[in-house]
Amino acid sequence: MAHQAFLCNHEKDGIRFDPILIIEDMNLINYNKDIENIIVLPLRTKRADGAPVTVVGW
């Protein structure tokens, strides 16, 4: 149920809410704290409720 709530595009009182995408099990031990931009590149599949992603930051 939580996944559905996060993924739904909806509007309330004239305000549009974009979906919230969840990234799990990402190792951030050695990340650079100066990262300002992040791109998440999912492996798209049909009828899946999850998929592996590549995360790029700079």
C-alpha positions as CSV (number, residue, x, y, z in Angstrom):
1,M,0.0,0.0,0.0
2,A,2.8,2.4,0.8
3,H,4.5,1.8,-2.6
4,Q,1.2,2.6,-4.4
5,A,0.9,5.9,-2.4
6,F,4.4,6.9,-3.3
7,L,4.1,6.1,-7.0
8,C,0.7,7.8,-7.6
9,N,0.6,11.1,-9.5
10,H,-2.1,13.1,-7.8
11,E,-3.4,16.6,-7.2
12,K,-4.9,18.0,-4.1
13,D,-6.2,21.6,-3.6
14,G,-4.6,22.6,-6.9
15,I,-1.1,21.3,-6.0
16,R,0.4,18.5,-8.1
17,F,2.3,15.8,-6.3
18,D,5.0,13.9,-8.2
19,P,5.7,10.2,-7.4
20,I,8.4,9.4,-4.9
21,L,10.8,6.8,-6.1
22,I,12.5,4.6,-3.5
23,I,16.1,3.4,-3.9
24,E,17.0,0.6,-1.5
25,D,20.2,-1.1,-0.5
26,M,22.5,1.6,-1.8
27,N,26.0,1.7,-0.2
28,L,26.8,5.3,0.7
29,I,29.8,4.6,3.0
30,N,32.4,6.2,0.6
31,Y,30.3,8.8,-1.1
32,N,31.6,12.3,-1.9
33,K,29.8,14.8,0.2
34,D,30.2,17.5,-2.6
35,I,27.6,15.7,-4.8
36,E,25.0,18.3,-6.1
37,N,23.3,16.4,-8.9
38,I,22.0,12.8,-9.1
39,I,20.6,10.8,-12.0
40,V,18.9,7.5,-11.4
41,L,18.9,5.2,-14.5
42,P,16.4,2.3,-14.0
43,L,16.4,-1.0,-16.0
44,R,12.9,-0.7,-17.4
45,T,10.8,-3.8,-17.5
46,K,7.1,-4.5,-18.1
47,R,4.9,-5.4,-15.2
48,A,7.5,-5.2,-12.6
49,D,7.2,-3.8,-9.1
50,G,10.9,-3.1,-8.8
51,A,14.0,-2.9,-11.0
52,P,17.8,-2.5,-10.6
53,V,19.1,1.0,-11.1
54,T,22.4,2.7,-11.8
55,V,22.9,5.9,-9.8
56,V,25.3,8.6,-11.1
57,G,26.3,11.7,-9.0
58,W,28.5,14.6,-9.6
